[in-house]
Amino acid sequence: MKKEEYYLRLEKALDFVEANLNKKISLAVISQHAFSSLSHFHRIFYFMTGLTLKEYIRQRRLSKAGIELLSTQKSILDIALEAQFDNPESFNKAFKKNFGLAPSEFRKKKSEFPIMRKIELQQNDSIAQPDTISLSFIYLPEQLIKGFKTRTTLENKQQTIDIPAFFGSVMQNNKLNLSDDQRIFGIYSDMTDDEEFDYTVGVLVEKNSMVNSEAYVYHLLPAMEYARFTVQGDPSKLADAWRYIYGSWMPSSGRSRQTGLDFEVYYPEKTDIYIPMRPDDTK
């Protein structure tokens, strides 16, 4: 996919958001306007803008509500309902958290306030490839991963707390019964409209070893081509790597992501990030 088309699709999704701020909209439907899977669109949006899609929509609605409070005589209830809040209490709480004043105080005070305008994506805004990252394209055979999962969310960057804590717990208790030469996988799956997703820590196992047990989760990674980003150093480098991959490389690479799961493979001095890619793309 050419860079210009990538940005046009994202712009189409943003236009859809803008046209539907006063309506209930599904994040999955928004992603369809970018011709992307929900999880892919979440990552692209998050790493290109620094906001989750839900945060962006909430801030746009609250900014619009602030303008309505100062420029119209609409009731606070009507403004709250237009902003897609179920009741005045939840609207008051969100508005005060965002602007420091309750809507009634805000209307009386009539002071200036910062507005979240529609994001304008700039095609020349690219993140330089960090020196610690190298890229290769590889074909992987089918792999079965057995492990343990946790549920987390992008909201308030909670995943940056939950994932390291969960990984540490699994390793500390040796739940995976690791041998010295086993690779450890971290798999991301099942993104929802609420920006929640699963993170699985696991190891490669034989398909005939699969057992029915609620204690484990299994992921079958299909045979396909992957973009492999090798990140040198400790896991603290991974946040910058993901930001580069989805915030810069993916939109400008001319390549398209294939349906599948993103995953990491951990080594003592590096981490490999795997992104499933469509093999028939040309730059």
Steps between C-alpha positions, in 0.01 A plus 500: 500500500642839401566756771245744355225237501580408860448857614186541288345198673587632844362841403177334390467338843560835672238663279254228604572573868449871442167447328373279781610673820135542603422133442596172658774353284681170519878503483478192278286696252754785504780258418299369205514847349878465498472149353691369803438244769404646835828403668707634209313830492533539878876460480543729198289773658658468844860511381442773240311737731597406856130456584276198504203526267261514798703782660498697178123465452437591866716812476340607172153461653597689816656781295182526297298498824713783639430713195126423530501603867650840418325573170146365546220490755461123479449323829789307649291184472448548125870572448594193704269277296631642171852418622382140548510497880224296658429748779606845629704346783738313271523806273579729796772265621666469158468873426652602833784253458576641155455874565528538878148639542151352514288593195285748699809677640661495158197671345495770768873569492517529119877459492716382211569129475711266283314332215576160353455563130474229238842345458668586173740223403823622345656262251846640555488439875717192530695353786861417423584131528680459833856367483398214728251360243572293190243365252484177303221316318467131576260213438399300807345154498186432701564519875293405802554708815384386845492745786313719745309819425390818670249766398607863484408829328655790314303744717732718710787284368399229744665237278844641588432403862305176457721325243837530681334399829334196342815396315702530821249290690504221240880495490545522876271203559645305205150425377632414153744233630769647279800309378822687422449516123129588486394830350239708683217652294281800580181506289244780459141404413125566527482880495150626579295816452599597856870486403555196716718214376667177609871456555630141507839380625579160357738253341509300177351150532418210269146490363444149636574626854187715513274417796158624606564708809374834626844559649659561160430704189615396153576713195558344159720735300445419130781465250553836332744783432590731787685826538744430783626799695796404718529735799834497675514559875259443785117505473488870590586564132182332378266798544711710262520207258122455483458875458742495206343192338137615507553874522748535215618188322160346425342812343808582290631154410271423209421166666168377643439298810348155462225362723672331791655563840787727593741334739836537669776246563726576795874436526749606772636799304233566236134463405359411159165658407306318228232669286305284249534647151327458168756337268356638176555872576741708300652828601 
